[in-house]
Amino acid sequence: MKRKLSALKDIFSMFTAAVMITSGAGMSVYSLVCYGDIRTGVLFYVAQALIYAGTLLGVNIYWNAKVQQALQEMELVLTQDAEALISEPRSARQPAARQCGEGWGANSEAN
C-alpha cells in the first residue's frame, strides 16, 4: 500500500510539472501572437513553472538516488558480515571466558 501511494505521488508530481511547463509555453505563444512580445507577467509565470517543475523532478531524482545508494551500501555490509560469519569456525565466534579482574573497572588505573 505504501509503495502504491508513493508511485501515485510520483505520477501526480510529474503530471503537475508537465501541466505547468505546457501552460507556461502556451501562455508565451499566446502573448507573442496577440501582443507581439512576451509580457512580464507571462515571463514571471514561465519562470515559476520551470522552478516548480525543476524542484519536483530534481528532488525526486536526488532522493531516489540517495535511497538506492544507501540500500546498496547496507546490502554490501550485510553480505560481507554474513560471509565473515560463514567463513569463521564456530569456536572463533564464541567469546573467550573473562579472567578474574577483567570488567568495567579493570582499566580505571590507566586513565
Contact map, one row per residue, 1 for C-alpha under 8 A:
111110000000000000000000000000000000000000000000000000000000000000000000000000000000000000000000000000000000000
111111000000000000000000000000000000000000000000000000000000000000000000000000000000000000000000000000000000000
111111100000000000000000000000000000000000000000000000000000000000000000000000000000000000000000000000000000000
111111110000000000000000000000000000000000000000000000000000000000000000000000000000000000000000000000000000000
111111111000000000000000000000000000000000000000000000000000000000000000000000000000000000000000000000000000000
011111111100000000000000000000000000000000000000000000000000000000000000000000000000000000000000000000000000000
001111111110000000000000000000000000000000000000000000000000000000000000000000000000000000000000000000000000000
000111111111000000000000000000000000000000000000000000000000000000000000000000000000000000000000000000000000000
000011111111100000000000000000000000000000000000000000000000000000000000000000000000000000000000000000000000000
000001111111110000000000000000000000000000000000000000000001000000000000000000000000000000000000000000000000000
000000111111111000000000000000000000000000000000000000000000000000000000000000000000000000000000000000000000000
000000011111111100000000000000000000000000000000000000000000000000000000000000000000000000000000000000000000000
000000001111111110000000000000000000000000000000000000011000000000000000000000000000000000000000000000000000000
000000000111111111000000000000000000000000000000000010011000000000000000000000000000000000000000000000000000000
000000000011111111100000000000000000000000000000000000000000000000000000000000000000000000000000000000000000000
000000000001111111110000000000000000000000000000000010000000000000000000000000000000000000000000000000000000000
000000000000111111111000000000000000000000000000100110011000000000000000000000000000000000000000000000000000000
000000000000011111111100000000000000000000000000000010000000000000000000000000000000000000000000000000000000000
000000000000001111111110000000000000000000000000000000000000000000000000000000000000000000000000000000000000000
000000000000000111111111000000000000000000000000110110000000000000000000000000000000000000000000000000000000000
000000000000000011111111100000000000000000000100110010000000000000000000000000000000000000000000000000000000000
000000000000000001111111110000000000000000000000000000000000000000000000000000000000000000000000000000000000000
000000000000000000111111111000000000000000000000000000000000000000000000000000000000000000000000000000000000000
000000000000000000011111111100000000000001001100100000000000000000000000000000000000000000000000000000000000000
000000000000000000001111111110000000000000000100000000000000000000000000000000000000000000000000000000000000000
000000000000000000000111111111000000000000000000000000000000000000000000000000000000000000000000000000000000000
000000000000000000000011111111100000000001000000000000000000000000000000000000000000000000000000000000000000000
000000000000000000000001111111110000010001100100000000000000000000000000000000000000000000000000000000000000000
000000000000000000000000111111111000010000000000000000000000000000000000000000000000000000000000000000000000000
000000000000000000000000011111111100000000000000000000000000000000000000000000000000000000000000000000000000000
000000000000000000000000001111111111111001000000000000000000000000000000000000000000000000000000000000000000000
000000000000000000000000000111111111110000000000000000000000000000000000000000000000000000000000000000000000000
000000000000000000000000000011111111100000000000000000000000000000000000000000000000000000000000000000000000000
000000000000000000000000000001111111000000000000000000000000000000000000000000000000000000000000000000000000000
000000000000000000000000000000111111110000000000000000000000000000000000000000000000000000000000000000000000000
000000000000000000000000000000111111110000000000000000000000000000000000000000000000000000000000000000000000000
000000000000000000000000000000111011111000000000000000000000000000000000000000000000000000000000000000000000000
000000000000000000000000000110110011111101100000000000000000000000000000000000000000000000000000000000000000000
000000000000000000000000000000100000111111100000000000000000000000000000000000000000000000000000000000000000000
000000000000000000000000000000000000011111110000000000000000000000000000000000000000000000000000000000000000000
000000000000000000000000000000000000001111111000000000000000000000000000000000000000000000000000000000000000000
000000000000000000000001001100100000011111111100000000000000000000000000000000000000000000000000000000000000000
000000000000000000000000000100000000011111111110000000000000000000000000000000000000000000000000000000000000000
000000000000000000000000000000000000000111111111000000000000000000000000000000000000000000000000000000000000000
000000000000000000000001000000000000000011111111100000000000000000000000000000000000000000000000000000000000000
000000000000000000001001100100000000000001111111110000000000000000000000000000000000000000000000000000000000000
000000000000000000000000000000000000000000111111111000000000000000000000000000000000000000000000000000000000000
000000000000000000000000000000000000000000011111111100000000000000000000000000000000000000000000000000000000000
000000000000000010011001000000000000000000001111111110000000000000000000000000000000000000000000000000000000000
000000000000000000011000000000000000000000000111111111000000000000000000000000000000000000000000000000000000000
000000000000000000000000000000000000000000000011111111100000000000000000000000000000000000000000000000000000000
000000000000000010010000000000000000000000000001111111110000000000000000000000000000000000000000000000000000000
000000000000010111011000000000000000000000000000111111111000000000000000000000000000000000000000000000000000000
000000000000000000000000000000000000000000000000011111111100000000000000000000000000000000000000000000000000000
000000000000000000000000000000000000000000000000001111111110000000000000000000000000000000000000000000000000000
000000000000110010000000000000000000000000000000000111111111000000000000000000000000000000000000000000000000000
000000000000110010000000000000000000000000000000000011111111100000000000000000000000000000000000000000000000000
000000000000000000000000000000000000000000000000000001111111110000000000000000000000000000000000000000000000000
000000000000000000000000000000000000000000000000000000111111111000000000000000000000000000000000000000000000000
000000000100000000000000000000000000000000000000000000011111111100000000000000000000000000000000000000000000000
000000000000000000000000000000000000000000000000000000001111111110000000000000000000000000000000000000000000000
000000000000000000000000000000000000000000000000000000000111111111000000000000000000000000000000000000000000000
000000000000000000000000000000000000000000000000000000000011111111100000000000000000000000000000000000000000000
000000000000000000000000000000000000000000000000000000000001111111110000000000000000000000000000000000000000000
000000000000000000000000000000000000000000000000000000000000111111111000000000000000000000000000000000000000000
000000000000000000000000000000000000000000000000000000000000011111111100000000000000000000000000000000000000000
000000000000000000000000000000000000000000000000000000000000001111111110000000000000000000000000000000000000000
000000000000000000000000000000000000000000000000000000000000000111111111000000000000000000000000000000000000000
000000000000000000000000000000000000000000000000000000000000000011111111100000000000000000000000000000000000000
000000000000000000000000000000000000000000000000000000000000000001111111110000000000000000000000000000000000000
000000000000000000000000000000000000000000000000000000000000000000111111111000000000000000000000000000000000000
000000000000000000000000000000000000000000000000000000000000000000011111111100000000000000000000000000000000000
000000000000000000000000000000000000000000000000000000000000000000001111111110000000000000000000000000000000000
000000000000000000000000000000000000000000000000000000000000000000000111111111000000000000000000000000000000000
000000000000000000000000000000000000000000000000000000000000000000000011111111100000000000000000000000000000000
000000000000000000000000000000000000000000000000000000000000000000000001111111110000000000000000000000000000000
000000000000000000000000000000000000000000000000000000000000000000000000111111111000000000000000000000000000000
000000000000000000000000000000000000000000000000000000000000000000000000011111111100000000000000000000000000000
000000000000000000000000000000000000000000000000000000000000000000000000001111111110000000000000000000000000000
000000000000000000000000000000000000000000000000000000000000000000000000000111111111000000000000000000000000000
000000000000000000000000000000000000000000000000000000000000000000000000000011111111100000000000000000000000000
000000000000000000000000000000000000000000000000000000000000000000000000000001111111110000000000000000000000000
000000000000000000000000000000000000000000000000000000000000000000000000000000111111111000000000000000000000000
000000000000000000000000000000000000000000000000000000000000000000000000000000011111111100000000000000000000000
000000000000000000000000000000000000000000000000000000000000000000000000000000001111111100001000000000000000000
000000000000000000000000000000000000000000000000000000000000000000000000000000000111111110000000000000000000000
000000000000000000000000000000000000000000000000000000000000000000000000000000000011111110000000000000000000000
000000000000000000000000000000000000000000000000000000000000000000000000000000000001111111011000000000000000000
000000000000000000000000000000000000000000000000000000000000000000000000000000000000011111111000000000000000000
000000000000000000000000000000000000000000000000000000000000000000000000000000000000000111111100000000000000000
000000000000000000000000000000000000000000000000000000000000000000000000000000000000000011111100000000000000000
000000000000000000000000000000000000000000000000000000000000000000000000000000000000000111111110000000000000000
000000000000000000000000000000000000000000000000000000000000000000000000000000000000100111111110000000000000000
000000000000000000000000000000000000000000000000000000000000000000000000000000000000000001111111000000000000000
000000000000000000000000000000000000000000000000000000000000000000000000000000000000000000011111100000000000000
000000000000000000000000000000000000000000000000000000000000000000000000000000000000000000000111110000000000000
000000000000000000000000000000000000000000000000000000000000000000000000000000000000000000000011111000000000000
000000000000000000000000000000000000000000000000000000000000000000000000000000000000000000000001111101100000000
000000000000000000000000000000000000000000000000000000000000000000000000000000000000000000000000111111000000000
000000000000000000000000000000000000000000000000000000000000000000000000000000000000000000000000011111000000000
000000000000000000000000000000000000000000000000000000000000000000000000000000000000000000000000001111100100000
000000000000000000000000000000000000000000000000000000000000000000000000000000000000000000000000011111111100000
000000000000000000000000000000000000000000000000000000000000000000000000000000000000000000000000010011111100000
000000000000000000000000000000000000000000000000000000000000000000000000000000000000000000000000000001111110000
000000000000000000000000000000000000000000000000000000000000000000000000000000000000000000000000000001111111000
000000000000000000000000000000000000000000000000000000000000000000000000000000000000000000000000000011111111100
000000000000000000000000000000000000000000000000000000000000000000000000000000000000000000000000000000011111111
000000000000000000000000000000000000000000000000000000000000000000000000000000000000000000000000000000001111111
000000000000000000000000000000000000000000000000000000000000000000000000000000000000000000000000000000000111111
000000000000000000000000000000000000000000000000000000000000000000000000000000000000000000000000000000000011111
000000000000000000000000000000000000000000000000000000000000000000000000000000000000000000000000000000000011111
